[in-house]
Amino acid sequence: MTAAAVGLSLLAGCAVGVDDDEDSSLLTVFAASSLTSAFTRIAEDIEREDPRVEIRLSFDGSPGLVDQIAGGAPADVYASADSRSMGRAVAEGLISGEPVEFATNVLTLITPPGNPAGITGLDRSLDDTRLVVCAEGVPCGDAARALAGAVGVELRPVSEDSKVTDVLGKVTSGEADAGIVYLTDARVAGDRVEQIAIPAARAEPNLYQIAVTQLADADRANAARADAARRFVDAVTGPAGRTVLADHGFGLP
């Protein structure tokens, strides 16, 4: 058995999927949109190891996911792209136990293939271009503004989006001349974008955190739900999950 299989088999043998309650077979994971590719792979590996486990993944901007959980959305696990969003979830009593840091990410500039606007970096070459960024309050947006401030550049975006995948989509579709996204998103896009590194970004990486929600832990009628949620967190933070995250371009804390 491979190292990945050993790590992801943490969920094998848990009671999820064998209870009479049909919901007991379903584990719902809310995660930052930049985790889409990596978490999809991790979930697929887990389900392959134990067919009794069904994992439903919901991706969005980290603050929006907290809003949904606070509003009663049935999330068992929450993974954020920053400590601020997770801190809010903890403060509002939405999280059970201590969140765990499991990955890091850095920002980069992307342009359409050929870089038609002639952008050279996070500098004045962005003036009068169709720049798109994440909105204020979204981890990628807050990080972009902090980074721009650190290098003395004023961002003048034509669009501010609620999640990083929307920024990526506008660049790959040609709606924008440039976007500021995570390195992992640029990697997923492949040759649909050109990447321009931002050296200063390495000094202030985003820290990703994951935790079991209070909702899962409080479901005393279905103890398997909380157990499966904890095992998912273990799979993400263990050797197999770290391998998948590294394969997708994430750093490790």
N, C-alpha and C positions, 0 to 999 in steps of 0.2 A: 504493500500500500504506500502511495506517495505521501510526502510530508503534508501536502495540501489535503489529501483525503483524510489523513489522521486528524488534522486540525478541524476540518469541517464536519467530521463525523461526530463532533461533540453533540450534535442534535439527534443523532441516531439513537433510537431506543427511548426517547422521551415520550410522554403519554399523549402528546399532541397528535390529533388525528384519530384517536381510538375511543374518545369519549362519545356518548350518545348525543351530546349537544353539537350540532353541526358547526357552530362557531369555534369549537375547540380545535378544529383542524386548521384554523386560519390565524396566522401571525401577521400583524399589520405593522409595517415599518415606515415611519416618516423620516425622510432624509433630505438634506440640502441637494439642490439640483446638480451641483458639480460632482456628486457622488453617483450619478445615474449609471454610468458604465460599470464602475467597480462594484457597486452593490448589486447590480443585476447579475453580474458574474458570481458573486458570493452566494446570492440566493439560489441561483441555478445549481451551483455545486452542492449546496445543502439539500435541496429538494432531490437531487440525483442520489445522494447518499441515503436519504430516508424519504421514500415516496409518500409517507403518511403526513409529512410536513408540507403545508401550502403557505407560501410567503407572498403577501400583497405589499408591493412597494409604492409609495406615494412621494413624488419629488416636487419640491417647490423652494422658494426662497426661505431661508431659515426663520426670519421673523413671522412670515405668513403661516408657517407650520405651527409655530407656538400659538398664534391666533386660533388656528383650527383645533388644536388640542384643548386650549382653554374653553373653546366653544362646545366641547363634548365629542369631538371626532375620536373614533375608537382606535387610537394609536397605542401600540404596545412598546415600541422602541422609538426613540427620537435621536437623530444624529444631526448636529449643527455644524456649520462652517465657521463658527466663531464662538468665543466664550461669552460674548455679550448676550446672544440669543439664548444660549443654554443657561446663563445666569438668571435671565428673566424667567425661564421655565422653572428653575429651582425656586426662585423667590415666590412664584405664584402657586407653589405646591403641586406642580404637575409631574415632578420627577421623584422616583423612588431611589434612595441611595445616592452614592457619589458618582457624578459623571466621570468618564474616562477619556483622556486625550488619546487619539489613535492615529492621527495623520496630520501632515502639514501641507500647505499649498502656497504658491506664490503667483503674483500677477504678471501678465505679459501683454504686450500690444499685439493685435492681429490686424491684418489687412486682407482684402481680396487678393487672389493670385496676381502677381505682377506689380502690386503696390502702386496702382495708377495715380494716387494722390501724392506720391513721392515722400511719404512720411519717413522720418529718420529715427524717431524715438519719442520718448515722453518729453517733448520740447516744443519750441515755437512752430515746428513743422505741422503741428496739429491745428494751428489757427486757420480758420475758414475752411475746415474740412467737416465732413459729416461724421463726427465722433459719437459713438454710443457707449454708455456705461451703465452700471447698475445704479439703482436709485439710492438715495441717502437712507440709511437705516438697514439696508441689505448688506451683508458682510462684504461682498465684492465691491459694493459702492463706497462703503465707509473706508475700506482699505485703499481704493483708488484715490479718493480725495486726500487721505493722509499721505499717501505716497507722492501725489502731485505737490502737496504743500511742502513736503520735505525737500523736493528738488526745485522748488520755486516756480512751478508751472500752474497757471490757472486753467482749469478744465472748462470748456464751453460746449458741452454735449448737445446734440440735436434731439437726443432721446435718452430717457432714463428708465430702465426696465426693472421689474420686480425680481427677476432671476437671471443668472448668468447665461443660461442656455438661450434666453431671448436675445441677449447681446450677441452671442455667437451666431444665432440664426440670421440676424440682420446683416452681419458681415458676409456670411457665406451666400446670402441671397443677392448681394450687391446693393442692398439698401443703404449701407454705410461704407464710408471710406476707411474707418478704423474702429476698433473696439478694445476695451480693456477687460480681459477675462483671466481666468486661472490658467496656469500652464497645462493642467490636465485637460481642460476644454480644448485648448489649441491642439493638443496631441490627438484627441478624439477626432477633430476636424481634418487632420491629415493635410493632404495637398489642396484642400478647399480653401485654405488660408495661408498667408505668409506670416511668420512670427518675427517680432522685433523684441528682443530681450530688454528688460528694464533692470539694469544692474542693482539699483538701490532696493529693489523688491526683495532681494535675498535676505536683507537685514531684518525684515518684519514679516515673516510668514504668517498666514492664517493658521490657527490651531483648531482642529476639528475634534469635537467631543461627542460621545454617545452615552446613552443611559436608558434604563427601563423606565417606563412611565408609571405614575402612581395608579393610573387606571388599570393597567395590567396587574400590578401588585395587589390591588384592592379587590380583585375578582376572586373572592374566596370560593365561589361555587365552581370555579374552573382553575384549580391550582396549576394545571399543566400550562396554562397561558403564561403565567409569570415565569415558570420554569423554562419554557421555550424562549421567552424574551431574553432571559439572562444567558441562555446558551447561544443565542444569536450574537449578543454582545461579546461573549467569549470567542466566538468564531471570528468576528471582525478584528478583535484585538489580539488574537493569538497568531501563531506563526503562519498559518494558511492565509488568514485575512491580510496580514502584513505583506505577504508575497503578492497577493492580488493587487493590493493598493500600490505597491511599488511598481508592479507591471503597468499600472495605469498612470504612472507619473507622480504619485503622491510621495512626499517625504514622510519620515517617521519622527515622532516627537522625542 
